[in-house]
Structures are given as structure tokens and as C-alpha cells.
Amino acid sequence: MAAHREAHTGNRDVRARQKAALDTPTALSADATRDVSGALNAVLADIFALYLKTKNFHWHMSGPHFRDYHLLLDEQGQQIFAMTDDVAERVRKVGGATLRSIGHIARLQRIPDNDADYVDPQDMLAELRDDNGALALRMREAHSICDEQGDIASASLLETWIDETERRIWFLFEAGRRGNA
């Protein structure tokens, strides 16, 4: 029994040392670190989900506007992916731990996957427009949390990403218009 207790205590000590090794100095309180990193991790999961959906539609685009849509989605995919490292590193800078796996992303993502065998090109553009709109909303929610917790740097980055996301929405809206509407 004593040996079991020592082993259990030893495991706890190892876990405590491992956690301490990842501690990042921050001026934010423990509650602020938890809230900000939680909000940013949820946004990061949505960014990964949107990235993969954008690439999925890029790879499976067809029709008379193939080239234009294919290139548009490739450009947007690159822009979306470019946010991932900055968001994850921001989580670490504020003292949090960030996403570790596809499973972790799946547990946090709020943007739904699309595994359909075929999606009409206009439906692809509309779905991505709506998903970017949902991402902008989630980033605004995260921005509010950052404001509440005094994390000016994260709020500032979110403002830039919201602007980029609104640009993607605009382009998807315009590319998806039919006729002279």
C-alpha cells in the first residue's frame, strides 16, 4: 500500500513539474488566462475547421467558374491558415495551453464539417460566406472577453483577423451573386 502511495505521489510530482515547465510569465490573472486562452482556443478550433472546409471546397470545385473560384478559395485558405500559428502562440503568451490534436479541435469547433460527396459551387460559396460570418461573430465574442480581462494585445490581433474575415465574406458574397442582382 505504501509503495502504491509513493508511486501515486511520484506521478503527481512529475505532472506538477511538467506543468511548471510550460508556465509562461504573464501579467494576466489566472482567471484571465483561463478565460482568454479558452476563448482563443475555441476560435482556433473554428479557424482549423474553416481552413479544412475551404480547402475541401477548393479541391472539389467544378463548373464554368472553376478557375476563379478555385484560386479564390486557395487564397482564402492560405489567409485562414496563416492565422493559426499567431492564435496558438497568443494562447501560450498569455500563459495558457493550446490545441494538441485533431480530436481536441473536433471537441471545440463550432463550424460544422461538410463531408458531402458533391456540393454545388454556389452552395460552397454561400456556406463558406456563412461560416466566415460565424467565425467573425466568435472572434467578436473572444474580443469582448479579452477586453473584460484587459488583454489589449489579443484584442488588437482579433480586430485584424475580424477585418480579414469580413473581407473574405465580402468576396464570397460578390462571387456568389447570380446575374445582375
C-alpha positions as a Python dict, from the first residue, in 0.01 Angstrom:
ca = {
    (1, 'M'): (0, 0, 0),
    (2, 'A'): (281, 241, 90),
    (3, 'A'): (458, 166, -240),
    (4, 'H'): (135, 243, -429),
    (5, 'R'): (102, 573, -241),
    (6, 'E'): (465, 665, -321),
    (7, 'A'): (415, 583, -689),
    (8, 'H'): (95, 789, -700),
    (9, 'T'): (263, 1080, -521),
    (10, 'G'): (561, 1047, -756),
    (11, 'N'): (333, 1067, -1059),
    (12, 'R'): (170, 1378, -917),
    (13, 'D'): (513, 1536, -865),
    (14, 'V'): (614, 1457, -1224),
    (15, 'R'): (289, 1608, -1357),
    (16, 'A'): (341, 1921, -1144),
    (17, 'R'): (698, 1962, -1280),
    (18, 'Q'): (578, 1909, -1636),
    (19, 'K'): (303, 2170, -1595),
    (20, 'A'): (551, 2413, -1439),
    (21, 'A'): (781, 2366, -1738),
    (22, 'L'): (508, 2513, -1961),
    (23, 'D'): (419, 2805, -1733),
    (24, 'T'): (460, 3134, -1915),
    (25, 'P'): (501, 3458, -1719),
    (26, 'T'): (204, 3686, -1774),
    (27, 'A'): (53, 3995, -1617),
    (28, 'L'): (-291, 3839, -1654),
    (29, 'S'): (-460, 3677, -1355),
    (30, 'A'): (-517, 3302, -1351),
    (31, 'D'): (-887, 3363, -1429),
    (32, 'A'): (-797, 3593, -1718),
    (33, 'T'): (-552, 3337, -1855),
    (34, 'R'): (-819, 3069, -1835),
    (35, 'D'): (-1089, 3284, -1999),
    (36, 'V'): (-873, 3435, -2273),
    (37, 'S'): (-697, 3111, -2364),
    (38, 'G'): (-1030, 2927, -2361),
    (39, 'A'): (-1187, 3180, -2597),
    (40, 'L'): (-884, 3185, -2826),
    (41, 'N'): (-863, 2805, -2836),
    (42, 'A'): (-1229, 2785, -2940),
    (43, 'V'): (-1161, 3041, -3213),
    (44, 'L'): (-853, 2844, -3318),
    (45, 'A'): (-1059, 2525, -3349),
    (46, 'D'): (-1306, 2713, -3569),
    (47, 'I'): (-1020, 2851, -3779),
    (48, 'F'): (-887, 2499, -3839),
    (49, 'A'): (-1238, 2373, -3926),
    (50, 'L'): (-1291, 2663, -4168),
    (51, 'Y'): (-948, 2612, -4320),
    (52, 'L'): (-1013, 2247, -4392),
    (53, 'K'): (-1361, 2317, -4532),
    (54, 'T'): (-1219, 2593, -4753),
    (55, 'K'): (-951, 2356, -4885),
    (56, 'N'): (-1211, 2079, -4929),
    (57, 'F'): (-1421, 2309, -5148),
    (58, 'H'): (-1106, 2433, -5328),
    (59, 'W'): (-1012, 2072, -5412),
    (60, 'H'): (-1364, 1975, -5518),
    (61, 'M'): (-1463, 2287, -5712),
    (62, 'S'): (-1615, 2232, -6056),
    (63, 'G'): (-1810, 2419, -6320),
    (64, 'P'): (-1774, 2713, -6558),
    (65, 'H'): (-1615, 2942, -6296),
    (66, 'F'): (-1374, 2673, -6177),
    (67, 'R'): (-1053, 2869, -6218),
    (68, 'D'): (-1176, 3186, -6048),
    (69, 'Y'): (-1338, 3003, -5755),
    (70, 'H'): (-1050, 2757, -5723),
    (71, 'L'): (-800, 3044, -5697),
    (72, 'L'): (-1025, 3246, -5463),
    (73, 'L'): (-1058, 2955, -5221),
    (74, 'D'): (-686, 2879, -5238),
    (75, 'E'): (-607, 3241, -5148),
    (76, 'Q'): (-863, 3239, -4867),
    (77, 'G'): (-734, 2907, -4736),
    (78, 'Q'): (-382, 3048, -4715),
    (79, 'Q'): (-508, 3352, -4526),
    (80, 'I'): (-708, 3140, -4284),
    (81, 'F'): (-417, 2902, -4219),
    (82, 'A'): (-184, 3198, -4160),
    (83, 'M'): (-388, 3289, -3850),
    (84, 'T'): (-339, 2952, -3680),
    (85, 'D'): (14, 2995, -3553),
    (86, 'D'): (-49, 3350, -3433),
    (87, 'V'): (-360, 3246, -3237),
    (88, 'A'): (-188, 2943, -3083),
    (89, 'E'): (119, 3145, -2989),
    (90, 'R'): (-102, 3414, -2835),
    (91, 'V'): (-259, 3147, -2613),
    (92, 'R'): (89, 3046, -2496),
    (93, 'K'): (195, 3409, -2444),
    (94, 'V'): (-95, 3467, -2203),
    (95, 'G'): (2, 3156, -2006),
    (96, 'G'): (-241, 2904, -2149),
    (97, 'A'): (-203, 2571, -2324),
    (98, 'T'): (-331, 2541, -2676),
    (99, 'L'): (-478, 2274, -2902),
    (100, 'R'): (-293, 1944, -2916),
    (101, 'S'): (-475, 1727, -3170),
    (102, 'I'): (-743, 1686, -3434),
    (103, 'G'): (-961, 1537, -3159),
    (104, 'H'): (-913, 1849, -2947),
    (105, 'I'): (-1015, 2063, -3246),
    (106, 'A'): (-1322, 1845, -3303),
    (107, 'R'): (-1430, 1886, -2941),
    (108, 'L'): (-1408, 2268, -2957),
    (109, 'Q'): (-1507, 2355, -3315),
    (110, 'R'): (-1842, 2520, -3376),
    (111, 'I'): (-1814, 2545, -3754),
    (112, 'P'): (-1969, 2228, -3896),
    (113, 'D'): (-1782, 1996, -4131),
    (114, 'N'): (-1916, 1924, -4478),
    (115, 'D'): (-1845, 1567, -4589),
    (116, 'A'): (-2088, 1564, -4882),
    (117, 'D'): (-1971, 1386, -5196),
    (118, 'Y'): (-2082, 1682, -5409),
    (119, 'V'): (-2161, 2043, -5325),
    (120, 'D'): (-2277, 2287, -5591),
    (121, 'P'): (-2021, 2568, -5640),
    (122, 'Q'): (-2274, 2838, -5546),
    (123, 'D'): (-2363, 2643, -5232),
    (124, 'M'): (-1992, 2617, -5148),
    (125, 'L'): (-1952, 2994, -5168),
    (126, 'A'): (-2266, 3054, -4961),
    (127, 'E'): (-2165, 2803, -4695),
    (128, 'L'): (-1816, 2949, -4665),
    (129, 'R'): (-1963, 3301, -4651),
    (130, 'D'): (-2189, 3196, -4362),
    (131, 'D'): (-1908, 3008, -4186),
    (132, 'N'): (-1680, 3312, -4211),
    (133, 'G'): (-1968, 3515, -4066),
    (134, 'A'): (-1990, 3271, -3774),
    (135, 'L'): (-1614, 3295, -3725),
    (136, 'A'): (-1631, 3677, -3719),
    (137, 'L'): (-1904, 3654, -3454),
    (138, 'R'): (-1694, 3416, -3243),
    (139, 'M'): (-1392, 3643, -3277),
    (140, 'R'): (-1603, 3937, -3158),
    (141, 'E'): (-1711, 3729, -2856),
    (142, 'A'): (-1345, 3647, -2784),
    (143, 'H'): (-1262, 4017, -2826),
    (144, 'S'): (-1516, 4103, -2555),
    (145, 'I'): (-1354, 3851, -2320),
    (146, 'C'): (-1011, 3998, -2394),
    (147, 'D'): (-1146, 4348, -2324),
    (148, 'E'): (-1302, 4235, -1997),
    (149, 'Q'): (-973, 4078, -1889),
    (150, 'G'): (-751, 4368, -2001),
    (151, 'D'): (-573, 4169, -2273),
    (152, 'I'): (-520, 4452, -2519),
    (153, 'A'): (-276, 4261, -2742),
    (154, 'S'): (-514, 3971, -2807),
    (155, 'A'): (-800, 4216, -2868),
    (156, 'S'): (-586, 4404, -3119),
    (157, 'L'): (-496, 4087, -3309),
    (158, 'L'): (-861, 3983, -3314),
    (159, 'E'): (-952, 4317, -3471),
    (160, 'T'): (-716, 4248, -3760),
    (161, 'W'): (-849, 3895, -3804),
    (162, 'I'): (-1209, 4018, -3795),
    (163, 'D'): (-1127, 4265, -4072),
    (164, 'E'): (-965, 3988, -4281),
    (165, 'T'): (-1267, 3764, -4221),
    (166, 'E'): (-1509, 4039, -4326),
    (167, 'R'): (-1309, 4078, -4648),
    (168, 'R'): (-1348, 3705, -4716),
    (169, 'I'): (-1722, 3735, -4654),
    (170, 'W'): (-1743, 4025, -4898),
    (171, 'F'): (-1553, 3837, -5170),
    (172, 'L'): (-1760, 3522, -5121),
    (173, 'F'): (-2080, 3727, -5134),
    (174, 'E'): (-1978, 3903, -5456),
    (175, 'A'): (-1850, 3583, -5621),
    (176, 'G'): (-2176, 3408, -5532),
    (177, 'R'): (-2409, 3669, -5681),
    (178, 'R'): (-2627, 3548, -5964),
    (179, 'G'): (-2696, 3767, -6266),
    (180, 'N'): (-2719, 4144, -6218),
    (181, 'A'): (-2852, 4122, -5861),
}
